[in-house]
Amino acid sequence: MKTLQSKIIALFGPVCILLLGSCAVDTGPSTSNNTYAYSISVAPQLKSLAVNTTQIFTANTAAPSSQVSWTVLNSNNAGGAGTPETQTGGYTFAYTAPATPPLYDPGSSNLQGSVTLSASTGSSETATQTFVITAPTITVGFLTPPTTVALGASVTIYAYAIGSISNGLTMEVNTIAGGNSTVGTIVPYTGANATYGEYVYTAPTSLPVTGSTITITAVSAAVITQTATLSLTL
């Protein structure tokens, strides 16, 4: 009799568990706030996109469409970093590049002239890519440039060349590449948290024979005729 009872329990036990609501459905990996986060990837992966161009991005994820969110990192130029800057919900994202390549605050970790796009299904599940915005003409300039520097002192200068895949720069002081001890020197900053376009100019210890005004020139490495100049008073 005991054996028969055991067989009945073994047969009907799972049914009782289901009827009592003890069965769970796996809807995704659990997170600490009792929601669910799903892995995500985005296609295509871009290296560059021309100004004013619209690109459709597609999210690959098992998450519900409503759980997907899209974000474009804000920039500080008038045209922004493209539109829309955010979108809540949807497996696709129709992004339109700005009319001019975006600029970011001095010292920003984001590469000048580029866009960073993120797609997320939760705080820990994010796919991010950065691509360059190209333009018909390369633009060279300075961000919040200083106007004066004391003799023998150093000052940080932020320069940029945007509009090309190759946004490299060369720097001149009074037309001398890198400068010298007479007119002062300019070198890339290589310390902690160094960013693209960050340079350090060190003034000479005495006034050069050319006077108290120093001209610093940023030159695009891609198109050397594209330049910008900055005047410093010693």
C-alpha positions as semicolon CSV with decimal commas, in nm:
position;residue;x (nm);y (nm);z (nm)
1;M;0,000;0,000;0,000
2;K;0,282;0,240;0,084
3;T;0,441;0,181;-0,257
4;L;0,111;0,262;-0,431
5;Q;0,079;0,587;-0,234
6;S;0,431;0,687;-0,335
7;K;0,351;0,628;-0,701
8;I;0,035;0,843;-0,675
9;I;0,228;1,129;-0,514
10;A;0,500;1,106;-0,778
11;L;0,238;1,117;-1,056
12;F;0,016;1,395;-0,929
13;G;0,267;1,603;-0,730
14;P;0,384;1,818;-1,028
15;V;0,019;1,884;-1,117
16;C;-0,047;2,010;-0,766
17;I;0,257;2,240;-0,788
18;L;0,132;2,389;-1,114
19;L;-0,216;2,439;-0,973
20;L;-0,067;2,618;-0,673
21;G;0,118;2,859;-0,903
22;S;0,468;2,747;-0,815
23;C;0,580;2,723;-1,177
24;A;0,791;3,017;-1,311
25;V;0,848;3,135;-1,671
26;D;1,197;3,247;-1,766
27;T;1,149;3,588;-1,932
28;G;1,509;3,700;-1,924
29;P;1,809;3,739;-1,693
30;S;1,703;3,895;-1,363
31;T;1,849;4,222;-1,238
32;S;1,869;4,354;-0,884
33;N;1,552;4,565;-0,915
34;N;1,337;4,267;-1,019
35;T;1,318;4,377;-1,382
36;Y;1,481;4,192;-1,670
37;A;1,781;4,295;-1,879
38;Y;1,848;4,145;-2,221
39;S;2,171;4,148;-2,420
40;I;2,167;4,379;-2,723
41;S;2,371;4,451;-3,036
42;V;2,317;4,710;-3,308
43;A;2,370;4,700;-3,684
44;P;2,525;4,847;-3,884
45;Q;2,851;4,933;-3,710
46;L;2,976;5,255;-3,874
47;K;3,315;5,420;-3,903
48;S;3,175;5,740;-4,055
49;L;2,857;5,908;-4,177
50;A;2,822;6,218;-4,393
51;V;2,651;6,533;-4,265
52;N;2,272;6,549;-4,317
53;T;2,260;6,175;-4,394
54;T;1,988;5,952;-4,246
55;Q;2,087;5,604;-4,127
56;I;1,855;5,331;-3,997
57;F;2,002;5,138;-3,703
58;T;1,849;4,806;-3,594
59;A;1,869;4,651;-3,248
60;N;1,917;4,275;-3,217
61;T;1,770;4,168;-2,882
62;A;1,512;3,937;-2,727
63;A;1,381;4,226;-2,518
64;P;1,032;4,363;-2,580
65;S;1,036;4,658;-2,820
66;S;0,914;4,888;-2,545
67;Q;1,223;4,812;-2,334
68;V;1,472;4,933;-2,597
69;S;1,596;5,291;-2,557
70;W;1,825;5,493;-2,787
71;T;2,052;5,785;-2,696
72;V;2,286;6,017;-2,888
73;L;2,548;6,192;-2,674
74;N;2,476;6,567;-2,654
75;S;2,720;6,817;-2,804
76;N;2,771;7,189;-2,750
77;N;2,745;7,314;-3,109
78;A;2,433;7,482;-3,241
79;G;2,334;7,188;-3,460
80;G;2,376;6,929;-3,185
81;A;2,493;6,577;-3,259
82;G;2,203;6,482;-3,486
83;T;1,838;6,392;-3,439
84;P;1,663;6,251;-3,257
85;E;1,882;6,269;-2,947
86;T;1,668;6,013;-2,762
87;Q;1,404;5,754;-2,843
88;T;1,213;5,529;-2,605
89;G;1,096;5,201;-2,757
90;G;1,146;5,049;-3,099
91;Y;1,383;4,800;-3,258
92;T;1,485;5,057;-3,522
93;F;1,628;5,407;-3,488
94;A;1,621;5,652;-3,781
95;Y;1,916;5,882;-3,708
96;T;1,994;6,195;-3,913
97;A;2,345;6,338;-3,889
98;P;2,382;6,710;-3,808
99;A;2,457;6,973;-4,072
100;T;2,804;7,023;-3,920
101;P;3,023;6,776;-3,729
102;P;2,959;6,808;-3,354
103;L;3,188;6,969;-3,101
104;Y;3,215;6,883;-2,732
105;D;3,333;7,070;-2,425
106;P;3,711;7,109;-2,382
107;G;3,859;6,796;-2,229
108;S;3,563;6,579;-2,328
109;S;3,642;6,211;-2,370
110;N;3,429;6,210;-2,685
111;L;3,628;6,262;-3,005
112;Q;3,556;6,601;-3,161
113;G;3,353;6,569;-3,481
114;S;3,218;6,225;-3,389
115;V;2,887;6,087;-3,264
116;T;2,835;5,828;-2,991
117;L;2,516;5,622;-3,021
118;S;2,389;5,390;-2,747
119;A;2,107;5,136;-2,748
120;S;2,002;4,988;-2,416
121;T;1,764;4,734;-2,264
122;G;1,870;4,820;-1,910
123;S;2,145;4,998;-1,720
124;S;2,385;4,705;-1,756
125;E;2,290;4,598;-2,108
126;T;2,407;4,860;-2,358
127;A;2,553;4,855;-2,709
128;T;2,760;5,166;-2,790
129;Q;2,939;5,278;-3,103
130;T;3,121;5,596;-3,207
131;F;3,151;5,714;-3,567
132;V;3,295;6,023;-3,736
133;I;3,072;6,278;-3,908
134;T;3,233;6,375;-4,238
135;A;3,178;6,701;-4,426
136;P;3,271;6,844;-4,767
137;T;3,523;7,077;-4,598
138;I;3,748;7,018;-4,298
139;T;3,705;7,278;-4,023
140;V;3,992;7,368;-3,790
141;G;3,958;7,573;-3,473
142;F;4,019;7,622;-3,102
143;L;3,791;7,563;-2,803
144;T;3,777;7,840;-2,537
145;P;4,125;7,966;-2,631
146;P;4,334;8,164;-2,379
147;T;4,449;8,514;-2,472
148;T;4,748;8,570;-2,241
149;V;5,027;8,372;-2,079
150;A;5,309;8,481;-1,849
151;L;5,671;8,442;-1,951
152;G;5,796;8,096;-1,859
153;A;5,446;7,975;-1,777
154;S;5,235;7,707;-1,946
155;V;4,876;7,710;-2,065
156;T;4,644;7,439;-2,198
157;I;4,508;7,483;-2,551
158;Y;4,234;7,275;-2,712
159;A;4,239;7,252;-3,092
160;Y;4,037;7,044;-3,336
161;A;4,009;6,944;-3,701
162;I;3,668;6,801;-3,791
163;G;3,496;6,679;-4,105
164;S;3,732;6,399;-4,206
165;I;3,803;6,041;-4,097
166;S;4,157;6,168;-4,033
167;N;4,115;6,449;-3,780
168;G;4,483;6,475;-3,691
169;L;4,659;6,804;-3,621
170;T;5,003;6,959;-3,634
171;M;5,077;7,270;-3,428
172;E;5,303;7,565;-3,505
173;V;5,431;7,862;-3,303
174;N;5,514;8,164;-3,520
175;T;5,517;7,922;-3,821
176;I;5,768;7,691;-3,649
177;A;5,641;7,333;-3,610
178;G;5,626;7,264;-3,237
179;G;5,792;7,599;-3,162
180;N;6,130;7,644;-2,994
181;S;6,289;7,799;-2,685
182;T;6,275;8,149;-2,840
183;V;5,903;8,165;-2,922
184;G;5,782;7,896;-2,685
185;T;5,694;7,533;-2,742
186;I;5,368;7,347;-2,794
187;V;5,330;6,971;-2,740
188;P;5,040;6,729;-2,700
189;Y;4,935;6,677;-2,339
190;T;5,011;6,317;-2,244
191;G;4,923;6,311;-1,876
192;A;4,632;6,143;-1,701
193;N;4,299;6,175;-1,882
194;A;4,461;6,332;-2,191
195;T;4,210;6,397;-2,470
196;Y;4,216;6,456;-2,844
197;G;4,335;6,806;-2,938
198;E;4,474;6,888;-2,593
199;Y;4,808;7,071;-2,610
200;V;5,035;7,252;-2,368
201;Y;5,204;7,574;-2,474
202;T;5,503;7,686;-2,266
203;A;5,607;8,047;-2,313
204;P;5,972;8,151;-2,343
205;T;6,142;8,296;-2,037
206;S;6,209;8,626;-2,215
207;L;6,031;8,820;-2,489
208;P;6,130;8,717;-2,842
209;V;6,267;8,984;-3,077
210;T;5,939;8,962;-3,273
211;G;5,753;9,118;-2,980
212;S;5,501;9,017;-2,713
213;T;5,245;8,856;-2,947
214;I;5,273;8,487;-3,029
215;T;5,074;8,320;-3,307
216;I;4,979;7,955;-3,265
217;T;4,854;7,777;-3,576
218;A;4,660;7,451;-3,588
219;V;4,698;7,268;-3,920
220;S;4,482;6,980;-4,042
221;A;4,696;6,674;-4,105
222;A;4,452;6,562;-4,377
223;V;4,441;6,893;-4,570
224;I;4,729;7,120;-4,473
225;T;4,565;7,426;-4,629
226;Q;4,294;7,409;-4,362
227;T;4,424;7,602;-4,062
228;A;4,321;7,816;-3,765
229;T;4,527;8,070;-3,573
230;L;4,534;8,189;-3,215
231;S;4,713;8,499;-3,081
232;L;4,866;8,497;-2,733
233;T;5,003;8,800;-2,551
234;L;5,312;8,735;-2,341
